[in-house]
Amino acid sequence: MTSATRTARARPGAMAKNERRLRPRGSGGVFPVRDGVWRVDVEAPRDPETGRRRRSSKYAYGSREDAELALANLRINASQHRRPVHRSKGRSMRTVFELYLGDVQAGKLQLAPKTLVTSRSATNTMCNQRLADGRLFGDIRPDRLTWEDVEDLYATMKRNGLGADWIRRCATVLNRALDYAKKRKVVDANPCSEAARPRTVRSKPYSPSRKEVTRLMAAVRSHERDGVKDEELVDGLEVIKGTGMRKGEFLALQVENIDLRKSEIHVAWAVEDGGPGVGVVRMPTKKADWRDVPMVDPVRQAIERQLGRRHQLTGAEPQGDEYVFPRNIDGTEPIRPDSLSDRLMEARGASKLTFLDLRHYAATKMLDAGVPYRVVADLLGNSEVTLRLHYDGRTNLGKRQAMSVLEDDEPEE
């Protein structure tokens, strides 16, 4: 008879107590700590070096049902040999935002410079919002953040007078930051997926008439800047209204992107202002895609006039890496986007048209002529879905042909 057997016979409850201590792998429990706070734990796989059994535990906040859900997630993590979340990396929502934006700044995540500036502004806005219960959103622990808190944040921003478009932009930044924190094992889940995003009313973009565009071009041609007519701006407007390019894409054009023999413009880059410390940068287009846009005669003539001005100014043929519409004499720097907009505002007189309005004009003019959506989308660098949402023609030929069928419908006698 072994000593263990003798001990068991002497103490009948000893073996049962020992069996209760050795729970099977994956088992766990929910233990109340205080009102609304629970401790959940589960057995993790044995240590591969020592062979010792390990347990993984965490605190859950909310109802008993929330704690049971946290226990289930903990069991899943244990079965997949995932380590528990490191709470020290995300003690507040502010640190979650700092982790996200810091890794963007370090190049671990890719964001356009302008998007990074907007994201910083959005995180500052959200961190400074005080929720209905008095908590500052930036001070909330991310593991305690719920979808109710997220919806409360949206409602608070609306009460504070922020617009729906800006709130949706902040919601996008919040969702991306929490998704990245989940990937980095800072949080277990992203509550944004369960929160209702604020809605916006999508308005139809304004598309100017041909008469309005003609009036704009006449005003810019007659305008003098320091006693000199801004012929460069005139030709720039001619290129944009004749191609539908975005302002940033137009400013990023270099001489090597112009093929006068084929009469094509290769659009693959855009210029953005990244703000203080970054400045103006040239980067791939919005969708990191390229397209070749054929040049109509007015666009070709405008490009040739601009290249001629560059030749006359420098005394040499423009090189391939020079900007077509540069900021400096040697052509190595593009014009700042805000500077070009200021020049248009100064020269347009009573007209209110912008560079974006000229893009709308090009899109709707092609659609009104019956050009298929797919072709127009390729020329503008949009998806067909986006084109239908934003650039639907005012007098789209296909729609009018469809509705004309109803005119022949006569009542039966």
C-alpha positions in Angstrom: 0.0 0.0 0.0 1.4 3.3 -1.0 1.6 6.4 1.2 -0.8 8.2 -1.2 -3.4 5.4 -0.8 -3.0 5.4 3.0 -3.5 9.1 3.1 -6.6 8.8 0.9 -8.1 6.2 3.2 -7.2 8.2 6.3 -8.7 11.3 4.7 -11.5 10.3 2.4 -12.0 13.8 1.1 -8.4 14.4 0.3 -8.4 12.8 -3.2 -11.7 14.6 -4.1 -10.2 17.9 -3.1 -7.0 17.2 -5.1 -9.2 16.3 -8.2 -11.1 19.5 -7.8 -7.8 21.5 -7.9 -6.6 19.8 -11.1 -9.2 21.2 -13.5 -8.9 20.2 -17.2 -7.2 22.4 -19.6 -9.5 25.2 -21.0 -11.7 25.2 -17.9 -12.1 28.5 -16.1 -14.4 30.5 -14.1 -16.0 33.9 -13.4 -15.4 35.5 -10.0 -17.1 38.7 -8.8 -14.7 41.3 -7.5 -17.1 44.2 -6.9 -20.2 45.6 -8.5 -19.7 45.5 -12.3 -16.2 44.1 -12.1 -15.4 40.4 -12.6 -12.2 38.3 -12.7 -12.2 35.6 -15.4 -9.5 33.0 -15.7 -8.8 29.9 -17.7 -6.0 27.3 -17.9 -3.4 28.0 -20.6 -1.2 25.4 -22.3 1.8 24.2 -20.3 5.0 26.1 -20.4 7.1 24.5 -23.2 10.3 24.7 -21.2 9.4 23.8 -17.6 6.2 21.8 -18.3 4.4 23.7 -15.7 0.7 24.4 -16.0 -0.3 28.0 -16.4 -3.4 30.1 -16.1 -4.5 33.2 -18.0 -6.7 35.7 -16.3 -8.1 39.2 -16.9 -10.7 41.6 -15.5 -14.1 42.1 -17.2 -16.4 45.0 -16.7 -20.2 45.1 -17.1 -22.8 42.4 -16.5 -22.4 38.7 -15.8 -23.1 38.1 -19.5 -20.2 40.4 -20.4 -17.9 38.4 -18.1 -19.0 35.1 -19.6 -18.3 36.5 -23.1 -14.8 37.6 -21.9 -14.2 34.1 -20.5 -15.2 32.6 -23.8 -12.7 34.9 -25.6 -10.0 34.0 -23.1 -10.6 30.3 -23.8 -10.3 30.8 -27.5 -7.0 32.7 -27.0 -5.7 29.9 -24.8 -6.6 27.3 -27.3 -4.8 29.2 -30.1 -1.7 29.7 -27.8 -2.2 33.5 -27.8 -0.8 35.5 -25.0 -3.1 37.6 -22.9 -3.5 41.3 -23.8 -0.7 43.6 -22.5 -2.7 46.3 -20.7 0.3 48.4 -19.9 0.5 49.4 -23.5 -3.0 50.9 -23.6 -3.8 52.5 -20.3 -6.1 55.1 -21.9 -7.6 55.9 -25.3 -5.1 58.6 -25.7 -2.3 56.1 -25.6 -4.1 54.0 -28.1 -4.2 56.9 -30.5 -0.5 57.7 -29.8 0.4 54.1 -30.6 -1.5 54.3 -33.9 -0.2 57.7 -35.1 3.3 56.9 -33.8 3.5 53.8 -35.9 2.2 55.8 -38.9 4.9 58.4 -38.3 7.5 55.6 -38.1 6.4 54.1 -41.4 4.9 50.9 -40.1 1.5 52.0 -41.4 0.9 53.9 -44.7 -1.2 57.1 -44.6 -1.2 60.1 -46.9 0.4 63.1 -45.3 -2.8 65.1 -45.5 -4.7 62.1 -44.0 -2.2 62.0 -41.1 -2.8 65.6 -40.4 -6.5 65.1 -40.4 -6.2 62.0 -38.1 -4.2 63.9 -35.6 -6.8 66.6 -35.5 -9.5 64.0 -35.1 -7.8 62.3 -32.2 -7.4 65.6 -30.4 -11.1 66.3 -30.9 -12.2 62.9 -29.5 -9.8 62.9 -26.6 -11.2 66.3 -25.4 -14.8 65.2 -25.4 -16.5 64.8 -22.0 -19.1 62.1 -22.1 -22.5 62.4 -20.5 -21.3 60.6 -17.3 -18.5 63.2 -16.9 -15.6 61.0 -18.1 -13.0 62.5 -20.6 -12.9 60.2 -23.6 -9.1 60.3 -23.8 -8.8 59.1 -20.2 -11.0 56.0 -20.6 -9.2 52.6 -20.4 -9.5 50.9 -23.8 -10.4 47.5 -22.2 -13.4 49.2 -20.5 -14.6 51.0 -23.7 -18.0 49.7 -24.8 -20.1 50.4 -27.8 -22.4 52.5 -25.6 -19.4 54.8 -24.9 -18.6 55.1 -28.6 -22.2 56.1 -29.4 -22.1 58.5 -26.4 -19.0 60.0 -27.9 -20.8 60.6 -31.3 -23.8 62.1 -29.5 -21.5 64.4 -27.4 -19.7 65.7 -30.5 -23.0 66.4 -32.1 -24.2 68.3 -29.0 -21.0 70.3 -29.1 -21.9 71.6 -32.6 -19.6 69.4 -34.7 -20.8 68.6 -38.1 -21.9 65.1 -39.2 -19.1 64.8 -41.8 -16.4 65.6 -39.2 -18.0 63.1 -36.7 -17.9 60.4 -39.4 -14.3 61.2 -40.1 -13.5 60.9 -36.4 -15.4 57.6 -36.3 -13.2 56.3 -39.1 -10.0 57.3 -37.2 -11.3 55.7 -34.0 -12.2 52.4 -35.8 -8.8 52.2 -37.5 -6.9 53.0 -34.2 -8.8 50.3 -32.3 -8.4 47.8 -35.1 -4.6 48.4 -35.0 -4.6 48.2 -31.2 -6.4 44.8 -31.5 -3.8 43.7 -33.9 -1.0 44.7 -31.5 -2.8 42.8 -28.7 -3.5 46.0 -26.7 -7.3 45.3 -26.7 -9.4 42.2 -27.2 -12.1 43.6 -29.3 -13.1 46.7 -31.3 -16.4 48.1 -29.9 -16.8 50.4 -32.9 -18.1 47.4 -34.9 -21.2 47.3 -32.7 -21.8 51.1 -32.5 -24.0 52.9 -34.9 -22.1 55.4 -37.0 -23.6 58.9 -37.5 -25.4 59.3 -40.8 -24.8 62.1 -43.3 -27.0 63.4 -46.1 -25.1 63.1 -49.4 -25.8 66.1 -51.5 -25.5 66.2 -55.3 -22.3 67.9 -56.3 -22.6 71.2 -58.2 -21.8 71.0 -61.8 -21.4 74.3 -63.6 -22.9 75.0 -67.0 -20.8 75.7 -70.1 -21.8 79.4 -69.8 -20.5 79.6 -66.3 -17.2 78.0 -67.3 -16.8 80.3 -70.2 -17.4 83.3 -67.9 -14.8 82.0 -65.5 -12.2 81.6 -68.2 -12.9 85.1 -69.6 -12.4 86.6 -66.1 -9.1 84.8 -65.5 -7.8 85.8 -68.9 -8.5 89.5 -68.3 -7.1 89.5 -64.7 -3.7 91.1 -64.2 -1.4 90.1 -61.3 1.1 92.8 -60.5 0.4 94.3 -63.9 0.9 91.0 -65.7 -1.7 88.6 -66.9 -1.5 85.1 -65.3 -1.3 83.1 -68.5 0.0 80.1 -66.6 -3.2 79.9 -64.5 -5.3 80.2 -67.7 -3.6 77.2 -69.3 -3.8 75.3 -66.0 -7.5 75.8 -65.9 -7.7 74.7 -69.6 -5.9 71.4 -68.7 -8.1 70.7 -65.7 -11.4 71.3 -67.4 -10.3 69.4 -70.5 -9.1 66.3 -68.5 -11.1 66.3 -65.2 -7.9 65.8 -63.2 -7.8 66.5 -59.5 -5.9 69.6 -58.5 -3.2 67.6 -56.8 -2.7 65.4 -59.9 -2.4 68.4 -62.1 0.3 70.0 -59.9 2.2 66.7 -59.9 2.6 66.5 -63.6 6.2 66.4 -64.8 7.5 66.8 -68.3 8.1 63.0 -68.6 4.4 62.5 -68.0 3.5 64.4 -71.2 3.6 62.5 -74.5 3.0 65.0 -77.2 3.6 62.4 -79.9 0.7 60.2 -78.7 -1.1 63.3 -77.3 -1.5 61.6 -73.9 -1.0 62.6 -70.2 0.2 59.9 -67.9 -1.5 60.4 -64.5 0.1 58.5 -61.7 1.1 61.0 -59.0 -0.5 63.7 -56.8 0.8 66.6 -54.7 -0.3 67.0 -51.1 0.5 69.4 -48.4 1.5 67.4 -45.3 1.5 70.5 -43.0 4.3 71.8 -40.7 7.4 69.6 -40.6 6.3 67.7 -43.7 5.6 70.2 -46.4 4.6 69.5 -50.0 5.1 65.9 -51.1 4.6 64.1 -54.4 3.1 60.6 -53.9 1.0 58.0 -55.8 -2.5 59.0 -56.7 -5.5 58.4 -54.4 -6.0 54.8 -55.4 -2.2 54.2 -56.1 -3.2 53.5 -59.7 -2.2 55.1 -63.0 -4.2 56.1 -66.1 -3.4 57.6 -69.5 -5.7 60.5 -70.4 -5.9 61.5 -74.1 -5.4 65.2 -74.8 -8.0 67.2 -76.7 -6.7 70.1 -78.8 -7.2 72.9 -76.2 -5.4 70.8 -73.6 -2.5 70.0 -75.9 -2.1 73.7 -76.9 -2.1 74.8 -73.3 0.6 72.3 -72.5 2.7 73.4 -75.4 2.3 77.1 -74.4 3.4 76.3 -70.9 6.5 74.3 -72.0 7.3 77.1 -74.4 7.2 79.6 -71.5 9.5 77.3 -69.5 12.0 77.1 -72.4 11.9 80.9 -72.8 12.4 81.4 -69.0 15.3 79.0 -68.6 16.9 79.1 -72.0 16.8 75.3 -72.3 14.4 72.5 -73.0 12.5 71.3 -69.9 14.0 68.1 -68.5 11.9 65.0 -67.8 11.9 65.4 -64.0 10.9 69.1 -64.0 7.3 70.0 -63.1 5.2 71.3 -66.0 3.7 74.0 -63.7 6.5 74.5 -61.2 6.9 76.8 -58.2 10.5 77.8 -58.9 12.5 78.7 -61.9 14.5 75.5 -62.2 11.3 73.4 -62.0 12.2 71.2 -59.1 9.4 72.1 -56.8 5.6 71.9 -57.4 3.2 74.8 -56.7 1.6 74.5 -53.3 -2.1 73.5 -53.6 -3.3 76.3 -51.4 -1.3 78.8 -53.4 -2.9 77.8 -56.6 -6.3 78.0 -55.1 -5.5 81.5 -53.8 -4.5 82.6 -57.4 -7.8 81.3 -58.7 -9.8 83.1 -56.0 -8.0 86.3 -56.8 -8.5 86.0 -60.6 -12.1 84.6 -60.9 -13.9 87.8 -60.1 -17.6 87.3 -59.4 -17.4 83.6 -60.3 -17.5 81.1 -57.5 -16.2 78.1 -59.4 -13.4 76.0 -58.0 -11.0 73.4 -59.4 -13.4 70.7 -58.1 -16.3 72.3 -60.0 -14.3 72.0 -63.2 -13.8 68.3 -62.5 -17.5 68.0 -62.0 -18.0 69.8 -65.3 -15.8 67.4 -67.2 -17.5 64.4 -65.7 -21.1 65.6 -66.3 -20.3 66.8 -69.8 -19.1 63.3 -70.8 -22.0 61.6 -69.1 -24.5 64.0 -70.8 -23.0 63.0 -74.1 -23.8 59.4 -73.5 -20.2 58.2 -72.6 -20.5 55.0 -70.6 -19.9 55.2 -66.9 -17.0 52.7 -67.0 -15.1 54.9 -69.5 -15.7 58.1 -67.6 -14.6 56.4 -64.4 -11.4 55.3 -66.0 -10.6 58.8 -67.3 -11.3 60.4 -63.9 -9.5 57.8 -61.8 -12.7 56.8 -59.9 -14.5 53.6 -59.4 -17.8 53.2 -61.3 -19.7 53.0 -58.0 -18.2 56.3 -56.8 -18.9 57.9 -60.2 -22.6 57.0 -60.0 -22.8 58.4 -56.5 -21.0 61.7 -57.1 -20.9 62.5 -60.7 -24.3 61.5 -62.1 -25.1 63.5 -65.2 -27.7 66.3 -65.0 -29.3 65.3 -68.2 -27.9 61.8 -68.6 -28.7 60.5 -72.0 -29.4 56.9 -70.9 -31.9 58.1 -68.2 -33.8 60.3 -70.7 -34.0 57.6 -73.3 -35.4 55.2 -70.6 -38.0 57.7 -69.5 -39.0 58.6 -73.0 -40.5 55.1 -73.3 -43.2 56.2 -70.9 -44.3 59.0 -73.2 -45.7 56.5 -75.7 -47.8 54.8 -73.2 -51.4 55.7 -74.1 -54.4 54.7 -72.0 -56.5 51.8 -73.3 -60.0 52.5 -74.6 
